[in-house]
Amino acid sequence: MDISLVFKIAAIGIVVSVLNQVLARSGREEQATLTTLAGLVVVLMMVVQQIAELFDLMRNLFGI
């Protein structure tokens, strides 16, 4: 794992929070909530991929 993953997650968080604020101030709370959920799903998918790679590395390391 390198530091670029942390920067990607931070960038997604910043973009989602700005979009959330803009949509909430314009009266579109439903879209703001959906935007937040979409950002959460994207970040979770990135983290799950990294965890899967970690498990593959452990499996290869211990010969399981």
mmCIF file as Biopython writes it, N, C-alpha, C and O atoms, coordinates in Angstrom:
data_model
#
loop_
_atom_site.group_PDB
_atom_site.id
_atom_site.type_symbol
_atom_site.label_atom_id
_atom_site.label_alt_id
_atom_site.label_comp_id
_atom_site.label_asym_id
_atom_site.label_entity_id
_atom_site.label_seq_id
_atom_site.pdbx_PDB_ins_code
_atom_site.Cartn_x
_atom_site.Cartn_y
_atom_site.Cartn_z
_atom_site.occupancy
_atom_site.B_iso_or_equiv
_atom_site.auth_seq_id
_atom_site.auth_asym_id
_atom_site.pdbx_PDB_model_num
ATOM 1   N N  . MET A ? 1  ? 0.842   -1.177  0.000  1.0 0.0 1  A 1 
ATOM 2   C CA . MET A ? 1  ? 0.000   0.000   0.000  1.0 0.0 1  A 1 
ATOM 3   C C  . MET A ? 1  ? 0.887   1.240   0.000  1.0 0.0 1  A 1 
ATOM 4   O O  . MET A ? 1  ? 1.842   1.332   0.771  1.0 0.0 1  A 1 
ATOM 5   N N  . ASP A ? 2  ? 0.570   2.162   -0.847 1.0 0.0 2  A 1 
ATOM 6   C CA . ASP A ? 2  ? 1.333   3.393   -0.850 1.0 0.0 2  A 1 
ATOM 7   C C  . ASP A ? 2  ? 0.424   4.560   -0.460 1.0 0.0 2  A 1 
ATOM 8   O O  . ASP A ? 2  ? -0.780  4.394   -0.265 1.0 0.0 2  A 1 
ATOM 9   N N  . ILE A ? 3  ? 1.016   5.706   -0.355 1.0 0.0 3  A 1 
ATOM 10  C CA . ILE A ? 3  ? 0.313   6.884   0.160  1.0 0.0 3  A 1 
ATOM 11  C C  . ILE A ? 3  ? -0.728  7.430   -0.823 1.0 0.0 3  A 1 
ATOM 12  O O  . ILE A ? 3  ? -1.592  8.216   -0.433 1.0 0.0 3  A 1 
ATOM 13  N N  . SER A ? 4  ? -0.653  7.023   -2.082 1.0 0.0 4  A 1 
ATOM 14  C CA . SER A ? 4  ? -1.604  7.545   -3.067 1.0 0.0 4  A 1 
ATOM 15  C C  . SER A ? 4  ? -3.037  7.130   -2.743 1.0 0.0 4  A 1 
ATOM 16  O O  . SER A ? 4  ? -3.976  7.859   -3.063 1.0 0.0 4  A 1 
ATOM 17  N N  . LEU A ? 5  ? -3.217  5.972   -2.115 1.0 0.0 5  A 1 
ATOM 18  C CA . LEU A ? 5  ? -4.565  5.542   -1.729 1.0 0.0 5  A 1 
ATOM 19  C C  . LEU A ? 5  ? -5.165  6.511   -0.713 1.0 0.0 5  A 1 
ATOM 20  O O  . LEU A ? 5  ? -6.348  6.843   -0.788 1.0 0.0 5  A 1 
ATOM 21  N N  . VAL A ? 6  ? -4.353  6.959   0.229  1.0 0.0 6  A 1 
ATOM 22  C CA . VAL A ? 6  ? -4.838  7.911   1.232  1.0 0.0 6  A 1 
ATOM 23  C C  . VAL A ? 6  ? -5.226  9.227   0.566  1.0 0.0 6  A 1 
ATOM 24  O O  . VAL A ? 6  ? -6.240  9.832   0.915  1.0 0.0 6  A 1 
ATOM 25  N N  . PHE A ? 7  ? -4.410  9.669   -0.397 1.0 0.0 7  A 1 
ATOM 26  C CA . PHE A ? 7  ? -4.729  10.911  -1.098 1.0 0.0 7  A 1 
ATOM 27  C C  . PHE A ? 7  ? -5.997  10.778  -1.934 1.0 0.0 7  A 1 
ATOM 28  O O  . PHE A ? 7  ? -6.786  11.719  -2.010 1.0 0.0 7  A 1 
ATOM 29  N N  . LYS A ? 8  ? -6.203  9.619   -2.562 1.0 0.0 8  A 1 
ATOM 30  C CA . LYS A ? 8  ? -7.417  9.396   -3.344 1.0 0.0 8  A 1 
ATOM 31  C C  . LYS A ? 8  ? -8.653  9.436   -2.447 1.0 0.0 8  A 1 
ATOM 32  O O  . LYS A ? 8  ? -9.663  10.046  -2.796 1.0 0.0 8  A 1 
ATOM 33  N N  . ILE A ? 9  ? -8.566  8.787   -1.300 1.0 0.0 9  A 1 
ATOM 34  C CA . ILE A ? 9  ? -9.698  8.785   -0.370 1.0 0.0 9  A 1 
ATOM 35  C C  . ILE A ? 9  ? -9.981  10.193  0.145  1.0 0.0 9  A 1 
ATOM 36  O O  . ILE A ? 9  ? -11.138 10.594  0.266  1.0 0.0 9  A 1 
ATOM 37  N N  . ALA A ? 10 ? -8.925  10.938  0.445  1.0 0.0 10 A 1 
ATOM 38  C CA . ALA A ? 10 ? -9.103  12.313  0.908  1.0 0.0 10 A 1 
ATOM 39  C C  . ALA A ? 10 ? -9.726  13.180  -0.178 1.0 0.0 10 A 1 
ATOM 40  O O  . ALA A ? 10 ? -10.598 14.000  0.111  1.0 0.0 10 A 1 
ATOM 41  N N  . ALA A ? 11 ? -9.295  13.011  -1.413 1.0 0.0 11 A 1 
ATOM 42  C CA . ALA A ? 11 ? -9.862  13.794  -2.519 1.0 0.0 11 A 1 
ATOM 43  C C  . ALA A ? 11 ? -11.339 13.479  -2.723 1.0 0.0 11 A 1 
ATOM 44  O O  . ALA A ? 11 ? -12.149 14.378  -2.947 1.0 0.0 11 A 1 
ATOM 45  N N  . ILE A ? 12 ? -11.679 12.204  -2.644 1.0 0.0 12 A 1 
ATOM 46  C CA . ILE A ? 12 ? -13.088 11.824  -2.778 1.0 0.0 12 A 1 
ATOM 47  C C  . ILE A ? 12 ? -13.900 12.431  -1.639 1.0 0.0 12 A 1 
ATOM 48  O O  . ILE A ? 12 ? -15.009 12.920  -1.859 1.0 0.0 12 A 1 
ATOM 49  N N  . GLY A ? 13 ? -13.362 12.402  -0.441 1.0 0.0 13 A 1 
ATOM 50  C CA . GLY A ? 13 ? -14.060 12.997  0.700  1.0 0.0 13 A 1 
ATOM 51  C C  . GLY A ? 13 ? -14.283 14.486  0.531  1.0 0.0 13 A 1 
ATOM 52  O O  . GLY A ? 13 ? -15.359 14.993  0.850  1.0 0.0 13 A 1 
ATOM 53  N N  . ILE A ? 14 ? -13.285 15.188  0.037  1.0 0.0 14 A 1 
ATOM 54  C CA . ILE A ? 14 ? -13.427 16.638  -0.172 1.0 0.0 14 A 1 
ATOM 55  C C  . ILE A ? 14 ? -14.473 16.935  -1.238 1.0 0.0 14 A 1 
ATOM 56  O O  . ILE A ? 14 ? -15.325 17.804  -1.055 1.0 0.0 14 A 1 
ATOM 57  N N  . VAL A ? 15 ? -14.406 16.209  -2.355 1.0 0.0 15 A 1 
ATOM 58  C CA . VAL A ? 15 ? -15.371 16.435  -3.434 1.0 0.0 15 A 1 
ATOM 59  C C  . VAL A ? 15 ? -16.790 16.120  -2.976 1.0 0.0 15 A 1 
ATOM 60  O O  . VAL A ? 15 ? -17.721 16.870  -3.272 1.0 0.0 15 A 1 
ATOM 61  N N  . VAL A ? 16 ? -16.953 15.030  -2.265 1.0 0.0 16 A 1 
ATOM 62  C CA . VAL A ? 16 ? -18.285 14.649  -1.795 1.0 0.0 16 A 1 
ATOM 63  C C  . VAL A ? 16 ? -18.818 15.667  -0.792 1.0 0.0 16 A 1 
ATOM 64  O O  . VAL A ? 16 ? -20.002 16.002  -0.830 1.0 0.0 16 A 1 
ATOM 65  N N  . SER A ? 17 ? -17.977 16.158  0.092  1.0 0.0 17 A 1 
ATOM 66  C CA . SER A ? 17 ? -18.450 17.128  1.077  1.0 0.0 17 A 1 
ATOM 67  C C  . SER A ? 17 ? -18.841 18.449  0.418  1.0 0.0 17 A 1 
ATOM 68  O O  . SER A ? 17 ? -19.823 19.073  0.821  1.0 0.0 17 A 1 
ATOM 69  N N  . VAL A ? 18 ? -18.083 18.882  -0.594 1.0 0.0 18 A 1 
ATOM 70  C CA . VAL A ? 18 ? -18.449 20.112  -1.309 1.0 0.0 18 A 1 
ATOM 71  C C  . VAL A ? 18 ? -19.765 19.928  -2.047 1.0 0.0 18 A 1 
ATOM 72  O O  . VAL A ? 18 ? -20.643 20.789  -1.989 1.0 0.0 18 A 1 
ATOM 73  N N  . LEU A ? 19 ? -19.900 18.797  -2.746 1.0 0.0 19 A 1 
ATOM 74  C CA . LEU A ? 19 ? -21.158 18.532  -3.441 1.0 0.0 19 A 1 
ATOM 75  C C  . LEU A ? 19 ? -22.330 18.440  -2.469 1.0 0.0 19 A 1 
ATOM 76  O O  . LEU A ? 19 ? -23.426 18.920  -2.761 1.0 0.0 19 A 1 
ATOM 77  N N  . ASN A ? 20 ? -22.097 17.826  -1.322 1.0 0.0 20 A 1 
ATOM 78  C CA . ASN A ? 20 ? -23.143 17.709  -0.317 1.0 0.0 20 A 1 
ATOM 79  C C  . ASN A ? 20 ? -23.595 19.088  0.148  1.0 0.0 20 A 1 
ATOM 80  O O  . ASN A ? 20 ? -24.795 19.342  0.251  1.0 0.0 20 A 1 
ATOM 81  N N  . GLN A ? 21 ? -22.659 19.970  0.427  1.0 0.0 21 A 1 
ATOM 82  C CA . GLN A ? 21 ? -23.009 21.318  0.880  1.0 0.0 21 A 1 
ATOM 83  C C  . GLN A ? 21 ? -23.751 22.101  -0.197 1.0 0.0 21 A 1 
ATOM 84  O O  . GLN A ? 21 ? -24.737 22.779  0.093  1.0 0.0 21 A 1 
ATOM 85  N N  . VAL A ? 22 ? -23.282 22.008  -1.435 1.0 0.0 22 A 1 
ATOM 86  C CA . VAL A ? 22 ? -23.934 22.736  -2.528 1.0 0.0 22 A 1 
ATOM 87  C C  . VAL A ? 22 ? -25.356 22.232  -2.728 1.0 0.0 22 A 1 
ATOM 88  O O  . VAL A ? 22 ? -26.288 23.026  -2.864 1.0 0.0 22 A 1 
ATOM 89  N N  . LEU A ? 23 ? -25.522 20.919  -2.747 1.0 0.0 23 A 1 
ATOM 90  C CA . LEU A ? 23 ? -26.861 20.361  -2.958 1.0 0.0 23 A 1 
ATOM 91  C C  . LEU A ? 23 ? -27.779 20.646  -1.778 1.0 0.0 23 A 1 
ATOM 92  O O  . LEU A ? 23 ? -28.964 20.913  -1.978 1.0 0.0 23 A 1 
ATOM 93  N N  . ALA A ? 24 ? -27.270 20.595  -0.572 1.0 0.0 24 A 1 
ATOM 94  C CA . ALA A ? 24 ? -28.102 20.855  0.605  1.0 0.0 24 A 1 
ATOM 95  C C  . ALA A ? 24 ? -28.545 22.314  0.641  1.0 0.0 24 A 1 
ATOM 96  O O  . ALA A ? 24 ? -29.684 22.604  1.005  1.0 0.0 24 A 1 
ATOM 97  N N  . ARG A ? 25 ? -27.667 23.226  0.271  1.0 0.0 25 A 1 
ATOM 98  C CA . ARG A ? 25 ? -28.025 24.650  0.282  1.0 0.0 25 A 1 
ATOM 99  C C  . ARG A ? 25 ? -29.007 25.015  -0.816 1.0 0.0 25 A 1 
ATOM 100 O O  . ARG A ? 25 ? -29.741 25.997  -0.699 1.0 0.0 25 A 1 
ATOM 101 N N  . SER A ? 26 ? -29.022 24.223  -1.888 1.0 0.0 26 A 1 
ATOM 102 C CA . SER A ? 26 ? -29.966 24.503  -2.970 1.0 0.0 26 A 1 
ATOM 103 C C  . SER A ? 26 ? -31.301 23.782  -2.775 1.0 0.0 26 A 1 
ATOM 104 O O  . SER A ? 26 ? -32.174 23.837  -3.641 1.0 0.0 26 A 1 
ATOM 105 N N  . GLY A ? 27 ? -31.453 23.111  -1.638 1.0 0.0 27 A 1 
ATOM 106 C CA . GLY A ? 27 ? -32.731 22.481  -1.334 1.0 0.0 27 A 1 
ATOM 107 C C  . GLY A ? 27 ? -32.876 21.071  -1.867 1.0 0.0 27 A 1 
ATOM 108 O O  . GLY A ? 27 ? -33.989 20.549  -1.923 1.0 0.0 27 A 1 
ATOM 109 N N  . ARG A ? 28 ? -31.808 20.456  -2.252 1.0 0.0 28 A 1 
ATOM 110 C CA . ARG A ? 28 ? -31.863 19.098  -2.794 1.0 0.0 28 A 1 
ATOM 111 C C  . ARG A ? 28 ? -31.215 18.132  -1.816 1.0 0.0 28 A 1 
ATOM 112 O O  . ARG A ? 28 ? -30.158 17.565  -2.094 1.0 0.0 28 A 1 
ATOM 113 N N  . GLU A ? 29 ? -31.854 17.951  -0.682 1.0 0.0 29 A 1 
ATOM 114 C CA . GLU A ? 29 ? -31.288 17.114  0.366  1.0 0.0 29 A 1 
ATOM 115 C C  . GLU A ? 29 ? -31.203 15.642  -0.047 1.0 0.0 29 A 1 
ATOM 116 O O  . GLU A ? 29 ? -30.281 14.932  0.353  1.0 0.0 29 A 1 
ATOM 117 N N  . GLU A ? 30 ? -32.178 15.188  -0.854 1.0 0.0 30 A 1 
ATOM 118 C CA . GLU A ? 30 ? -32.155 13.790  -1.277 1.0 0.0 30 A 1 
ATOM 119 C C  . GLU A ? 30 ? -30.944 13.497  -2.146 1.0 0.0 30 A 1 
ATOM 120 O O  . GLU A ? 30 ? -30.270 12.483  -1.965 1.0 0.0 30 A 1 
ATOM 121 N N  . GLN A ? 31 ? -30.667 14.398  -3.099 1.0 0.0 31 A 1 
ATOM 122 C CA . GLN A ? 31 ? -29.490 14.211  -3.947 1.0 0.0 31 A 1 
ATOM 123 C C  . GLN A ? 31 ? -28.203 14.331  -3.143 1.0 0.0 31 A 1 
ATOM 124 O O  . GLN A ? 31 ? -27.222 13.647  -3.435 1.0 0.0 31 A 1 
ATOM 125 N N  . ALA A ? 32 ? -28.200 15.194  -2.133 1.0 0.0 32 A 1 
ATOM 126 C CA . ALA A ? 32 ? -27.022 15.337  -1.284 1.0 0.0 32 A 1 
ATOM 127 C C  . ALA A ? 32 ? -26.752 14.032  -0.527 1.0 0.0 32 A 1 
ATOM 128 O O  . ALA A ? 32 ? -25.605 13.602  -0.405 1.0 0.0 32 A 1 
ATOM 129 N N  . THR A ? 33 ? -27.803 13.421  -0.031 1.0 0.0 33 A 1 
ATOM 130 C CA . THR A ? 33 ? -27.649 12.150  0.676  1.0 0.0 33 A 1 
ATOM 131 C C  . THR A ? 33 ? -27.165 11.050  -0.262 1.0 0.0 33 A 1 
ATOM 132 O O  . THR A ? 33 ? -26.295 10.256  0.096  1.0 0.0 33 A 1 
ATOM 133 N N  . LEU A ? 34 ? -27.735 11.007  -1.467 1.0 0.0 34 A 1 
ATOM 134 C CA . LEU A ? 34 ? -27.312 10.000  -2.432 1.0 0.0 34 A 1 
ATOM 135 C C  . LEU A ? 34 ? -25.864 10.217  -2.863 1.0 0.0 34 A 1 
ATOM 136 O O  . LEU A ? 34 ? -25.135 9.251   -3.093 1.0 0.0 34 A 1 
ATOM 137 N N  . THR A ? 35 ? -25.447 11.464  -2.973 1.0 0.0 35 A 1 
ATOM 138 C CA . THR A ? 35 ? -24.056 11.757  -3.317 1.0 0.0 35 A 1 
ATOM 139 C C  . THR A ? 35 ? -23.122 11.267  -2.217 1.0 0.0 35 A 1 
ATOM 140 O O  . THR A ? 35 ? -22.070 10.692  -2.497 1.0 0.0 35 A 1 
ATOM 141 N N  . THR A ? 36 ? -23.508 11.496  -0.976 1.0 0.0 36 A 1 
ATOM 142 C CA . THR A ? 36 ? -22.704 11.021  0.145  1.0 0.0 36 A 1 
ATOM 143 C C  . THR A ? 36 ? -22.615 9.503   0.158  1.0 0.0 36 A 1 
ATOM 144 O O  . THR A ? 36 ? -21.543 8.941   0.383  1.0 0.0 36 A 1 
ATOM 145 N N  . LEU A ? 37 ? -23.732 8.844   -0.081 1.0 0.0 37 A 1 
ATOM 146 C CA . LEU A ? 37 ? -23.728 7.383   -0.114 1.0 0.0 37 A 1 
ATOM 147 C C  . LEU A ? 37 ? -22.888 6.845   -1.276 1.0 0.0 37 A 1 
ATOM 148 O O  . LEU A ? 37 ? -22.191 5.842   -1.126 1.0 0.0 37 A 1 
ATOM 149 N N  . ALA A ? 38 ? -22.953 7.508   -2.430 1.0 0.0 38 A 1 
ATOM 150 C CA . ALA A ? 38 ? -22.145 7.083   -3.568 1.0 0.0 38 A 1 
ATOM 151 C C  . ALA A ? 38 ? -20.656 7.231   -3.267 1.0 0.0 38 A 1 
ATOM 152 O O  . ALA A ? 38 ? -19.860 6.362   -3.623 1.0 0.0 38 A 1 
ATOM 153 N N  . GLY A ? 39 ? -20.283 8.316   -2.622 1.0 0.0 39 A 1 
ATOM 154 C CA . GLY A ? 39 ? -18.885 8.498   -2.238 1.0 0.0 39 A 1 
ATOM 155 C C  . GLY A ? 39 ? -18.437 7.439   -1.254 1.0 0.0 39 A 1 
ATOM 156 O O  . GLY A ? 39 ? -17.321 6.928   -1.350 1.0 0.0 39 A 1 
ATOM 157 N N  . LEU A ? 40 ? -19.294 7.109   -0.313 1.0 0.0 40 A 1 
ATOM 158 C CA . LEU A ? 40 ? -18.980 6.065   0.661  1.0 0.0 40 A 1 
ATOM 159 C C  . LEU A ? 40 ? -18.787 4.714   -0.013 1.0 0.0 40 A 1 
ATOM 160 O O  . LEU A ? 40 ? -17.867 3.973   0.332  1.0 0.0 40 A 1 
ATOM 161 N N  . VAL A ? 41 ? -19.637 4.396   -0.957 1.0 0.0 41 A 1 
ATOM 162 C CA . VAL A ? 41 ? -19.528 3.125   -1.671 1.0 0.0 41 A 1 
ATOM 163 C C  . VAL A ? 41 ? -18.229 3.068   -2.471 1.0 0.0 41 A 1 
ATOM 164 O O  . VAL A ? 41 ? -17.562 2.034   -2.493 1.0 0.0 41 A 1 
ATOM 165 N N  . VAL A ? 42 ? -17.868 4.164   -3.122 1.0 0.0 42 A 1 
ATOM 166 C CA . VAL A ? 42 ? -16.628 4.186   -3.905 1.0 0.0 42 A 1 
ATOM 167 C C  . VAL A ? 42 ? -15.426 3.955   -3.002 1.0 0.0 42 A 1 
ATOM 168 O O  . VAL A ? 42 ? -14.538 3.170   -3.335 1.0 0.0 42 A 1 
ATOM 169 N N  . VAL A ? 43 ? -15.394 4.640   -1.855 1.0 0.0 43 A 1 
ATOM 170 C CA . VAL A ? 43 ? -14.271 4.484   -0.927 1.0 0.0 43 A 1 
ATOM 171 C C  . VAL A ? 43 ? -14.244 3.068   -0.359 1.0 0.0 43 A 1 
ATOM 172 O O  . VAL A ? 43 ? -13.172 2.474   -0.242 1.0 0.0 43 A 1 
ATOM 173 N N  . LEU A ? 44 ? -15.388 2.525   -0.010 1.0 0.0 44 A 1 
ATOM 174 C CA . LEU A ? 44 ? -15.429 1.153   0.509  1.0 0.0 44 A 1 
ATOM 175 C C  . LEU A ? 44 ? -14.946 0.142   -0.523 1.0 0.0 44 A 1 
ATOM 176 O O  . LEU A ? 44 ? -14.266 -0.821  -0.169 1.0 0.0 44 A 1 
ATOM 177 N N  . MET A ? 45 ? -15.285 0.347   -1.794 1.0 0.0 45 A 1 
ATOM 178 C CA . MET A ? 45 ? -14.810 -0.553  -2.838 1.0 0.0 45 A 1 
ATOM 179 C C  . MET A ? 45 ? -13.295 -0.484  -2.955 1.0 0.0 45 A 1 
ATOM 180 O O  . MET A ? 45 ? -12.642 -1.508  -3.154 1.0 0.0 45 A 1 
ATOM 181 N N  . MET A ? 46 ? -12.728 0.712   -2.835 1.0 0.0 46 A 1 
ATOM 182 C CA . MET A ? 46 ? -11.275 0.855   -2.891 1.0 0.0 46 A 1 
ATOM 183 C C  . MET A ? 46 ? -10.618 0.135   -1.716 1.0 0.0 46 A 1 
ATOM 184 O O  . MET A ? 46 ? -9.601  -0.538  -1.885 1.0 0.0 46 A 1 
ATOM 185 N N  . VAL A ? 47 ? -11.199 0.277   -0.533 1.0 0.0 47 A 1 
ATOM 186 C CA . VAL A ? 47 ? -10.633 -0.357  0.658  1.0 0.0 47 A 1 
ATOM 187 C C  . VAL A ? 47 ? -10.774 -1.871  0.578  1.0 0.0 47 A 1 
ATOM 188 O O  . VAL A ? 47 ? -9.854  -2.592  0.966  1.0 0.0 47 A 1 
ATOM 189 N N  . VAL A ? 48 ? -11.892 -2.363  0.090  1.0 0.0 48 A 1 
ATOM 190 C CA . VAL A ? 48 ? -12.096 -3.809  -0.032 1.0 0.0 48 A 1 
ATOM 191 C C  . VAL A ? 48 ? -11.092 -4.406  -1.011 1.0 0.0 48 A 1 
ATOM 192 O O  . VAL A ? 48 ? -10.589 -5.506  -0.782 1.0 0.0 48 A 1 
ATOM 193 N N  . GLN A ? 49 ? -10.796 -3.702  -2.092 1.0 0.0 49 A 1 
ATOM 194 C CA . GLN A ? 49 ? -9.790  -4.194  -3.033 1.0 0.0 49 A 1 
ATOM 195 C C  . GLN A ? 49 ? -8.422  -4.291  -2.370 1.0 0.0 49 A 1 
ATOM 196 O O  . GLN A ? 49 ? -7.689  -5.254  -2.599 1.0 0.0 49 A 1 
ATOM 197 N N  . GLN A ? 50 ? -8.077  -3.313  -1.560 1.0 0.0 50 A 1 
ATOM 198 C CA . GLN A ? 50 ? -6.789  -3.344  -0.872 1.0 0.0 50 A 1 
ATOM 199 C C  . GLN A ? 50 ? -6.736  -4.476  0.155  1.0 0.0 50 A 1 
ATOM 200 O O  . GLN A ? 50 ? -5.698  -5.119  0.314  1.0 0.0 50 A 1 
ATOM 201 N N  . ILE A ? 51 ? -7.838  -4.720  0.846  1.0 0.0 51 A 1 
ATOM 202 C CA . ILE A ? 51 ? -7.883  -5.820  1.811  1.0 0.0 51 A 1 
ATOM 203 C C  . ILE A ? 51 ? -7.767  -7.164  1.098  1.0 0.0 51 A 1 
ATOM 204 O O  . ILE A ? 51 ? -7.107  -8.076  1.595  1.0 0.0 51 A 1 
ATOM 205 N N  . ALA A ? 52 ? -8.404  -7.289  -0.064 1.0 0.0 52 A 1 
ATOM 206 C CA . ALA A ? 52 ? -8.293  -8.529  -0.837 1.0 0.0 52 A 1 
ATOM 207 C C  . ALA A ? 52 ? -6.850  -8.761  -1.274 1.0 0.0 52 A 1 
ATOM 208 O O  . ALA A ? 52 ? -6.356  -9.887  -1.224 1.0 0.0 52 A 1 
ATOM 209 N N  . GLU A ? 53 ? -6.178  -7.699  -1.700 1.0 0.0 53 A 1 
ATOM 210 C CA . GLU A ? 53 ? -4.767  -7.838  -2.069 1.0 0.0 53 A 1 
ATOM 211 C C  . GLU A ? 53 ? -3.921  -8.237  -0.860 1.0 0.0 53 A 1 
ATOM 212 O O  . GLU A ? 53 ? -2.987  -9.027  -0.994 1.0 0.0 53 A 1 
ATOM 213 N N  . LEU A ? 54 ? -4.240  -7.698  0.316  1.0 0.0 54 A 1 
ATOM 214 C CA . LEU A ? 54 ? -3.517  -8.057  1.531  1.0 0.0 54 A 1 
ATOM 215 C C  . LEU A ? 54 ? -3.698  -9.532  1.857  1.0 0.0 54 A 1 
ATOM 216 O O  . LEU A ? 54 ? -2.731  -10.207 2.210  1.0 0.0 54 A 1 
ATOM 217 N N  . PHE A ? 55 ? -4.920  -10.042 1.745  1.0 0.0 55 A 1 
ATOM 218 C CA . PHE A ? 55 ? -5.161  -11.450 2.013  1.0 0.0 55 A 1 
ATOM 219 C C  . PHE A ? 55 ? -4.448  -12.340 1.001  1.0 0.0 55 A 1 
ATOM 220 O O  . PHE A ? 55 ? -3.923  -13.390 1.372  1.0 0.0 55 A 1 
ATOM 221 N N  . ASP A ? 56 ? -4.418  -11.942 -0.264 1.0 0.0 56 A 1 
ATOM 222 C CA . ASP A ? 56 ? -3.683  -12.709 -1.265 1.0 0.0 56 A 1 
ATOM 223 C C  . ASP A ? 56 ? -2.193  -12.740 -0.943 1.0 0.0 56 A 1 
ATOM 224 O O  . ASP A ? 56 ? -1.538  -13.773 -1.084 1.0 0.0 56 A 1 
ATOM 225 N N  . LEU A ? 57 ? -1.673  -11.609 -0.513 1.0 0.0 57 A 1 
ATOM 226 C CA . LEU A ? 57 ? -0.259  -11.547 -0.133 1.0 0.0 57 A 1 
ATOM 227 C C  . LEU A ? 57 ? 0.025   -12.457 1.056  1.0 0.0 57 A 1 
ATOM 228 O O  . LEU A ? 57 ? 1.031   -13.167 1.065  1.0 0.0 57 A 1 
ATOM 229 N N  . MET A ? 58 ? -0.839  -12.445 2.044  1.0 0.0 58 A 1 
ATOM 230 C CA . MET A ? 58 ? -0.663  -13.309 3.218  1.0 0.0 58 A 1 
ATOM 231 C C  . MET A ? 58 ? -0.766  -14.786 2.833  1.0 0.0 58 A 1 
ATOM 232 O O  . MET A ? 58 ? -0.001  -15.616 3.325  1.0 0.0 58 A 1 
ATOM 233 N N  . ARG A ? 59 ? -1.697  -15.100 1.966  1.0 0.0 59 A 1 
ATOM 234 C CA . ARG A ? 59 ? -1.863  -16.488 1.517  1.0 0.0 59 A 1 
ATOM 235 C C  . ARG A ? 59 ? -0.619  -16.958 0.785  1.0 0.0 59 A 1 
ATOM 236 O O  . ARG A ? 59 ? -0.159  -18.079 1.002  1.0 0.0 59 A 1 
ATOM 237 N N  . ASN A ? 60 ? -0.078  -16.126 -0.067 1.0 0.0 60 A 1 
ATOM 238 C CA . ASN A ? 60 ? 1.149   -16.497 -0.801 1.0 0.0 60 A 1 
ATOM 239 C C  . ASN A ? 60 ? 2.348   -16.545 0.125  1.0 0.0 60 A 1 
ATOM 240 O O  . ASN A ? 60 ? 3.236   -17.380 -0.052 1.0 0.0 60 A 1 
ATOM 241 N N  . LEU A ? 61 ? 2.385   -15.667 1.103  1.0 0.0 61 A 1 
ATOM 242 C CA . LEU A ? 61 ? 3.507   -15.617 2.016  1.0 0.0 61 A 1 
ATOM 243 C C  . LEU A ? 61 ? 3.594   -16.872 2.879  1.0 0.0 61 A 1 
ATOM 244 O O  . LEU A ? 61 ? 4.678   -17.416 3.090  1.0 0.0 61 A 1 
ATOM 245 N N  . PHE A ? 62 ? 2.454   -17.324 3.370  1.0 0.0 62 A 1 
ATOM 246 C CA . PHE A ? 62 ? 2.444   -18.493 4.233  1.0 0.0 62 A 1 
ATOM 247 C C  . PHE A ? 62 ? 2.174   -19.791 3.485  1.0 0.0 62 A 1 
ATOM 248 O O  . PHE A ? 62 ? 2.144   -20.860 4.096  1.0 0.0 62 A 1 
ATOM 249 N N  . GLY A ? 63 ? 1.979   -19.713 2.179  1.0 0.0 63 A 1 
ATOM 250 C CA . GLY A ? 63 ? 1.805   -20.921 1.373  1.0 0.0 63 A 1 
ATOM 251 C C  . GLY A ? 63 ? 0.497   -21.640 1.619  1.0 0.0 63 A 1 
ATOM 252 O O  . GLY A ? 63 ? 0.441   -22.868 1.548  1.0 0.0 63 A 1 
ATOM 253 N N  . ILE A ? 64 ? -0.536  -20.909 1.902  1.0 0.0 64 A 1 
ATOM 254 C CA . ILE A ? 64 ? -1.845  -21.532 2.179  1.0 0.0 64 A 1 
ATOM 255 C C  . ILE A ? 64 ? -2.621  -21.670 0.891  1.0 0.0 64 A 1 
ATOM 256 O O  . ILE A ? 64 ? -3.746  -22.169 0.899  1.0 0.0 64 A 1 
#
